[in-house]
Amino acid sequence: MIKKKLFWEKFRPRSIDQMVLLPRIKMFVKNGIQTNILLYGHMGTGKTTLSRILLNGRNYKEINASLYNGVDLLREELNDFCKSMPSPFLKTEDKTKYVYLEEFDKSTSAFQDAFKAFIEEYNDRVRFVITMNHIENATPEVRSRFNEINFDPQTDEEKKFLKTGYVKYLKSICLYLESKENHIINQEVLEPIINRNFPDLRSSVQDIQQVYITGDVESFLNIDKNYKFIFDFLTNGENDPIKNFDFVEENFMDDPRTLLKSLGRPFTKYMIDNNKEFFRTKGFLLIKTSKEHNETYDNQMVDPIIHLSNYVNEIKKLL
């Protein structure tokens, strides 16, 4: 059954033409990987997908830098890979070797310090590809050895381009579900889902899967109403931990990610629009709190309701 598969993997693009990719990025990679490239930007915007498409059929080594980032990795595994002869089974005339490090945000400073020398040592035979969400987590010494590609939209025109492309992409998934499983999804839900997650396409695809499984379209059509309900509670001037817990448990037990998402970018934008003075003085703390809680949310040792209750408490303390 299709519902047992992760939609964002099942419908992952297999070629650049299938991707919703900003024209400036498409232009940069049209001839493949010519230099060391660092892909950064918001999660779910296609960095991993593009990297794997560009590396498909090439002689490459993939490393998750959040899990394996010790200096010994450079000295042993990667060093051996870069020095070894190309595999005779590769059906490509490209003799270049490639090292692909994803989630480079979480690599240690010691690893990055050793890595810059490693790049220099093998620059005649190896090209390096890095993906990360937060460019500020890469040291200047590492960044200077890469051409950087920012996946976040930089202008209103780029935002419009991505949203238009996202709608077409999600429509194609809906048409597939209709033709293969006779399962019709109300396409009115597409734009609210995209606006809720933008520029994160992966989360939008996950939301489509949620609609597919539950049949619950109304919760997505009423996203703006949900946000108002949440924001009114956050800004009501009270900070009672018991009431905060009850609010989270009573309203988001079945869908905690709705609250998590609303407390991030949507609430930040709301505060910018409605309380600029607060944001000038404490906005950095709000962003820091959002970043920390989003990064730790998937820790399976913590109940999501407890996590979100604590998140609400911290926001209310700031307000």
KAZI-V139665 format. One record per pair of residues at least 24 apart in sequence whose ideal C-beta (glycine too) atoms are under 7 Angstrom apart, sorted by the first residue. I is the first residue (numbers start at 0). J is the second residue. If there is no record, write none. Layout:
i/j
I/J
I/J
//
This chain:
i/j
1/180
2/211
2/212
6/172
6/204
6/205
6/207
6/208
7/201
7/204
7/205
10/172
10/204
11/48
12/48
14/52
15/52
18/45
18/48
18/49
19/161
19/164
19/165
19/168
19/200
20/45
20/49
21/152
21/157
21/160
21/161
24/148
24/150
27/148
28/53
32/97
32/126
32/128
34/126
34/146
35/118
35/126
35/127
35/144
35/145
35/146
36/128
36/145
36/146
36/148
37/129
37/137
37/142
37/145
37/147
37/148
38/129
38/130
38/148
38/150
39/131
39/132
39/134
39/147
39/149
39/150
40/149
40/150
40/151
41/132
41/150
41/151
41/198
41/199
42/132
42/199
43/199
43/200
43/201
43/202
44/150
44/198
44/199
44/200
45/150
45/200
46/130
46/150
47/101
47/130
50/99
50/128
50/130
54/97
54/99
54/128
56/90
56/91
57/91
57/93
57/97
58/85
58/86
58/89
58/96
58/97
59/96
59/97
59/98
59/99
60/98
60/99
61/99
62/100
63/101
63/102
64/100
64/101
64/102
64/103
64/105
64/106
65/102
65/105
68/105
68/106
68/107
68/110
69/110
70/109
70/110
70/113
73/113
73/114
73/117
81/121
81/124
81/125
95/124
95/126
96/124
96/125
97/125
97/126
97/128
98/125
98/127
99/128
100/129
101/130
102/131
103/129
103/130
103/131
103/137
104/131
104/132
104/133
104/136
111/138
111/141
114/141
115/140
115/141
115/144
118/144
151/198
152/198
161/198
162/193
162/197
165/193
165/200
165/203
166/190
166/193
169/203
169/207
172/204
172/207
176/211
182/211
184/210
184/211
185/216
187/220
188/216
188/219
188/220
191/219
191/220
191/222
192/219
195/222
195/260
225/257
225/261
226/261
226/265
229/258
229/261
230/266
230/269
233/266
233/314
233/315
233/318
234/318
238/315
238/316
240/312
243/308
243/311
243/312
243/315
244/308
247/304
247/307
247/308
247/311
248/304
251/307
252/304
255/303
255/304
255/307
258/307
259/293
259/296
259/307
262/289
262/310
262/314
263/289
263/293
281/317
284/317
285/317
288/313
288/314
//
